[in-house]
Amino acid sequence: MTFKQTVQQTVKRTTVKQPVNQTINQPVQPLKQYEGYRSFQHLTPGKHYKPYQLPGTERYQSTYDLKLTESEERIFDTLLKYYPIVSLRDHGFIVPKNPDDIIPYCRQLHTAYDYEGLARSGMDVIFENFMDGISLITSQNGLKWNDVILTLGIRYCDIAKQDTVYIAHTYQDLLKAKQSNRIAILPSLEAASILENEVDRVDVLYGLGIRCMGITYNDANTLGSGLTEPHDGGLTKFGRKVVERMNQLGMVIDISHCGDRTSLDVIEASEAPVMITHAGARGVWNSPRMKPDDVLQKCAEKGGVIGVCAAPNTTLSAKNPNDHNLESVMEHVEYLIDLVGIDHVGLGPDTFFGDHVALQNEFDAMLSLHDSHGNHEYESFPYVTGLENPTEAMNNMIKWLIKKNYKVLDIEKIIGGNALRVLEGILV
């Protein structure tokens, strides 16, 4: 079944509720099926795991009320109701309310996942890495094999107890999300550092449901150089073996955190299109975390898709460096449309619930986060206005495109159609 055929069938069968107009600090009602489940409610806090205070309903706050006209609202309703919405990177993770609790919280298995918050977002498909980069269950520095396997197992257990999200393994699994009024989670990993020098671990991860994996994080590993390395040696011999194996299995290759030379080497080595799931354009904001034009163009030429990120202090704009908001993020979207064409642009906001910057600060040194943001002199922003969490991020990006008079079919490509096209050719 093609994507267009699926949309046509979905138009006839979908029962998604109409979206509620969102106002500042007033959450919308769940758009997806949600029966009230809270993470690990089958266990007893204090007996089976240590509970930490979590933010309350304020974690759903709306930081920007993007008003639509009546006709624009009808377009917005149509898109949410009939067209698959794909986030190339978002999270159900909830950050503890007290910043001092973040590290000990991440050292236990039982970190909370916000099913209600995701249900409020209206998203159909989410590339979700379950925060594998900050899982510290057995190690001091994260990105270790045992930590990732334990994190996957405990999260899958929790997911099995509820009905809002489900684990997707194939392209057809993704298409069921809109039809069933649920959310398809495509299990992903931030980086392949956990492979060490064992290529067969790629097969093990595939067997455990992983369908997308980054080659590196900010620092180098056995596969190649991360984007903070002063000298980018490119894709290693072992890295080429991993790329080949991922192609053979049908696993999406992500180069969001790779260095420039390594990114180009991966694109060239891969037989399948490569994704940049959550990044931006260096032509808009000059930092290592953003991708230069040649990498973006090569990615598109190979048939890939670039998802625009909205994590705080990442996709800023040189035109207005003193603010990080919806406008600066969408400037990256429009830059990419002009550079590589609308068929290769997607959205990967990379949001979660709670204080994003507090978490960045706690893991700054460990994950080279400050280095990835470059040497710009600007005040750190507590959140991206209009894109603070999954409940408002994708909705506001869609509304922005509507207000800019993009055609419905072009918006459909950006919010999910482009990603699904690539996934149809890779996932088996």
Secondary structure, 3 states (H helix, E strand, C coil): CCHHHHHHHHHHHCCCCCCCCCECCECCCCCCCCCCCCCCCCCCECCCECCCCCCCHHHHCCCCCCCCCHHHHHHHHHHHHHCCCEECCCCCEECCCCHHHHHHHHCCCCCCECHHHHHHHCCCEEEECCCHHHCCCCCCCCCCHHHHHHHHHHHHHHHCCCCCEEECCCHHHHHHHHHHCCEEEEEEECCCHHHCCCCCHHHHHHHCCCCEEECCCCCCCCCCCECCCCCCCCCCHHHHHHHHHHHHHCCEEECCCECHHHHHHHHHHCCCCCEEEEECECCCCCCCCCECHHHHHHHHHCCCCEEECCCCCCCCCCCCCCCCEHHHHHHHHHHHHHHHCHHHEEECCCCCECCHHHHHHHHHHHHCHHHHCCCCCCCCCCCCECCCCCCCHHHHHHHHHHHCCCCHHHHHHHHHHHHHHHHHHHCC
